[in-house]
Amino acid sequence: MKLGIRRCRIPLGGDQVSEKYRGAQIEVEKGIYVLTQSSTNSKKKILDLIADNLGIPLKVEIIKPE
């Protein structure tokens, strides 16, 4: 399923490595890369969006160190 989420003008997840952001793409499965170039707040918003799009009840919280 494609969610159509893009960051830095490249897909959040996909099968191609960006020359510019290769250091911020993590291979999560052979040939599948996830872009991690974003702030913690942005990552939370992305997870909330994905959960909403998939109809999955998910509570995402940012835990700040004491």
N, C-alpha and C positions, 0 to 999 in steps of 0.2 A: 504494500500500500504506500502510495506517495502522499505525503502531507503537504508538499509544496513550500516548506519552510526554508528560507534562505537567509544567510548571514554573510556579510562581506561579499555579497553578490555571487556566492556559491551555495549549492544545496547544503543544508545542515547534515544530511547523510547522503552518501552516494558511492559510486564505484570509481570515481576519478579523483586523483590527487591534484590539488592546486599548486602551481609553482610558488606563488606568493605565500600561501598559508600551509604549506606541507608540514611545518613544525607544529602546527596547531590542529592537525588532523590525526585522529587515533584510529588505527585499524581495529575494528571490533569483531570482525569476521574476515576470513580470507577474501580480499578484494572489496570490502565494504568499510568506508571511512566516515567518521563523525567529526564534524568541526567543533572544537572546544574554545574557539576564539570569542569569548564573551564574558561579561561580568557575572558575578554570582546572581545579582538581581535579574539579569537577562536570562540566565539559565533557568531560574525558577519560572519566569514567564513562559519560556519555551516548554518546560515540562507541563505546566498548567494547560497550555494550548494543545499539546499533544493528547493529554488525558481527555480534554473536552472533545477534541475531534474524534477520538476513538470511543467516547462514551464510557470511559473508565473512571470510577470514583477514586481520586487520588488527592491526598493532602500533602503539599510540599511546603516545608518550613525551612527558613534560613536560621541556622543555629549560630549565634555569635559567641565566640570564646569569652569566658569571664575574665 
